[in-house]
Structures are given as C-alpha cells and as structure tokens.
Amino acid sequence: SRFAIHYKGKESFCKAFHFLDVNACIPENYLGCSSSGLDLDLSPADFPLRRERNLLQQKEREEPSNHDPGRDTPKGKDDPETLSTPYKAGLAVAGVVVLCCGILCPCLYKKRKATTHTVLEKDPNSMDSVSSFNATPASEKVLPSPYRVPPSPSRFSPSPRLSRLGSVHLNLSEIVRATHNFSPSLQIGEGGFGIVYKARLDNNQMVAIKRAKKEYFVNLQTEFNSEVELLAKIDHRNLVKLLGYVDKGDERLIITEYMRNGTLREHLDVQQGKILDFNQRLEISIDVAHGLTYLHLYAEKQIIHRDVKSSNILLTEGMRAKVADFGFARTGPVDSDRTHISTKVKGTMGYLDPEYMKTFQLTPKSDVYSFGILLLEIITGRRPVEMKKPADERVTLRWAFRKYEDGNVVGMVDPLMEEVVDEEILFKMFALAFQCAAPVRTDRPDMKAVVEQLWGIRADYVKGVKK
Ligand SMILES: Nc1ncnc2c1ncn2[C@@H]1O[C@H](COP(=O)(O)OP(=O)(O)OP(=O)(O)O)[C@@H](O)[C@H]1O
C-alpha cells in the first residue's frame, strides 16, 4: 500500500532520471556544460550558488535587447517626407499644445518635485516615479494552450494601483538617518541586488532596506522595477511586505518588513542557535506553499517567483515563513488561453526547473519544481547540491530518490533533528517532494494541490503525536 500511495512520486521521478540521463542535465550542468543553452562555465571549485546566480544575471546583461524601440519604429509614420496635409495640420496643433506644456510644466514640476523622494504614499499617483514593468516584451512570446481555465476579469484588470497598501512615508534623509548613513554595523546581508541593512524608522518600526549596488546600477534597474512593482501589489501573510522604496538620483532602495529570525537556510545550518524540529519544518513548508499558491492563483495578476530557495525564505519571530526577494519574479501569461511564457532563464542553479532550462518556457510549475527541491532541503537539511560529498551523492534529488527507492526514508532525515518521525509521514513528504520535482511540468501538482497534500500530512502528523 505504501508503494500505491507513493507510486505517482516514483513514476514521475523515474521519468526524471530518464530525462536527466538523456539530457545529461544535472551533473554536467553543475560541472560546466551548457546543455540548456546557458553558458554557465561552472566548475566544482567555484560552485557557490550566488556565483551561479550572478553568472546567470551576467549572461543576461551581455545579451543585447532585441526590442529596441528606436529600431522597431516603422518608417513612414514619423518621416516628415511622407506625411499627408491633414497629418501636417494635426502636427501643427500638437506643436501648439507642446509649446503650452513647455510653459506650464516648470510650474507643475515644481509642485511634484517636493514628493519625488517620498515612497508608496497613500496617494496612488506616487507610483508615477517607478517605470512600468513590462510583463510581455516582444521577445517573450506567449503561446496558446487549450487547458487554462479563463481567469476572472478582475484578476487581470489593467494598471493595479497601490492605494490599498499600508504605506510608509519615507524620504532619503530619513533612511540615511535610520541606517546611520548605511553603517556596516547595521548590515544584515548581501545578495545579487545589493546590501541589506536593518533600520529603525522614526515611527519606531524596524525595517529591512535593500540598497542597489551602484556598480551594477543600470543592469539592475529592471530587477529593481520588477521587485517594486510586484511587491507593491501583494499583501499576504506568507509574502514579505513592501513598505516603501526610493528611486532618486543614483539611489535605489527597497524597504520591506524586517524579519527578525533571518533565513530558512541559516536555521538549517543552525546559525541561529536552535535546530528546527519536524513540526516547525512542516509549518514552514505549508507557509511557503500558501505564499506561492497566492502568487499563482489569487494575486491580482498571476506571479511566478522564479527564485524559490531557502535563502529567500525569511522567518518571523514566531517562526512563520514568508517568501522574499521578488527580483526575478514576473507576471504569468495575461490571456486566459495561454499557458506559458517564453523567456530567458533566471533563477538559482540547483532549484531551476530542467524543463524551463531546456525549453525557455516559464510557467508556475517552475516554482513548483523549486518548491520540491526546497522540501527536500527542509527535511534532509542538505543543500540542493553538496559539493563536498562524493560525486554520486552530490545532487540531493538523486541521492534522496535512490534512498527512497531502497525504502530508507528515515536515513535521509536531517541528522541534526533528533526527533523520531513516523515513517509513513516521511514517505508522504518525500513522495510529495519528488512529485513537485518531476522533470516534466505536467507531472507536477499545482501549488494548491501541494498545500492540500501538506494539510493532509499535517493532520496525520498531529494525530500521531496525540497517540
Ligand atoms: N526583510 C528582511 N529581513 C531580514 N533579513 C533580510 C531581509 N531581506 C534580506 N535579508 C537578509 O539579507 C540577505 C540578502 O538578501 P537578498 O534578498 O538581497 O539576497 P539573497 O536572496 O540572499 O541572495 P541573491 O539575491 O543572490 O539571491 C538575506 O540572506 C537575509 O539574511
């Protein structure tokens, strides 16, 4: 019966082995091949995940944009030689209007200038200082599928505004004061986007402030806009809340709620002092699954996070988990009859969906894949790739599935966790992780189904604990 319960997980993962063997996907990519089209040029010696992510970003920076608006402008319309007389008359009227604006604008500008460094004001117009997020540029085709359920019109209504968000009135001088002029003593971390500081605002609220690195400034502009635009539309207890931003001069700052207990990865590494027990790990998994379900199904626009990993899961004082870092996130297909977006591969190696890497087709199921890898990480404590282990044990997904097939789920549990967990519960957790990490996205459950399975596992676990 155990086999029957977990069969789907096994079947999917057997296909995974086949897929990975055929495409030489896992080990080779990590060791420097570029079967997916990404020239990652990685070697075991310089494997740190951050480096890979930076390489992916760097690769993207190197790619010239193929939708230069200047180049795309059709000749004729803007060419004065080819304009008709009524068109010229129209231009003359437009010229007068522009002249009037030229006279009036300095007055209007003066009025606006006072608010340019204020962030997320209650007035929805304060968003004007953020460049709009281009969800589907010309190069990112959206392909049709007959399977997608039509979304409700409200979910995809255009130009969502920020007025419903709680807001913090911030300006640069307040942030400079709160961070003691970006003092290293207040630094709490550093990521691909820049340095993160903690700070106490004038209203006594603790916040985290991400400051873009100036040297990467131009290249990170899209990432900044993406993070701000997406975070601004989101309000869910399992997603880190945006409190404000500054986009002024050469400063780009994102202010989010401060998460006192740091990242999930830090806890798995016991850097915060206490070992996570099984119940905490299960609750964290459920929280993350809730957050992702919200992004995929219930947000105003479908959002695909693209960088689900343990260092992007932050924990509150009460050890509730929230998904953070929306720098790579993007909106899903806009039309109801579309299922995926063709786009550049972004994310962190080890968590990246192999089908997305191969086909460049992004769907919410890429997040499901990353969640599967995260689930393995949560139960075993291992990173997705453990470079210090012998070659055949390095890739956690492979290592875990082999043990699972041998029926040795107990032997896979994080050795730091001393608690004895019922074997049946562990089988279910691993089976779910393998389903999520199936190589083909159609074999993966959606996040809502994942949540339901996790609820079932929690119910069984609680029953077992009460016995
Ligand atoms: N809201 C927050 N509250 C508390 N700590 C935070 C917060 N945001 C970020 N941090 C800390 O700052 C570190 C860097 O975060 P950031 O999101 O910039 O990068 P990352 O996700 O770790 O790496 P990368 O951006 O390369 O994926 C995190 O690992 C975490 O320790």
The ligand as a Gaussian input file, in Angstrom:
#p B3LYP/6-31G(d) Opt

LIG

0 1
 N       13.323000      41.561000       5.078000
 C       14.439000      41.066000       5.617000
 N       14.533000      40.878000       6.930000
 C       15.654000      40.351000       7.482000
 N       16.738000      39.980000       6.773000
 C       16.713000      40.151000       5.455000
 C       15.582000      40.700000       4.794000
 N       15.835000      40.735000       3.465000
 C       17.053000      40.235000       3.311000
 N       17.611000      39.883000       4.487000
 C       18.960000      39.327000       4.705000
 O       19.814000      39.816000       3.690000
 C       20.359000      38.728000       2.956000
 C       20.481000      39.114000       1.495000
 O       19.187000      39.171000       0.944000
 P       18.931000      39.303000      -0.607000
 O       17.485000      39.039000      -0.840000
 O       19.459000      40.595000      -1.072000
 O       19.865000      38.211000      -1.235000
 P       19.801000      36.624000      -1.309000
 O       18.429000      36.183000      -1.637000
 O       20.414000      36.030000      -0.059000
 O       20.813000      36.370000      -2.497000
 P       20.532000      36.600000      -4.022000
 O       19.930000      37.948000      -4.167000
 O       21.870000      36.484000      -4.647000
 O       19.576000      35.505000      -4.380000
 C       19.434000      37.546000       3.206000
 O       20.102000      36.314000       3.072000
 C       18.979000      37.812000       4.630000
 O       19.920000      37.301000       5.538000

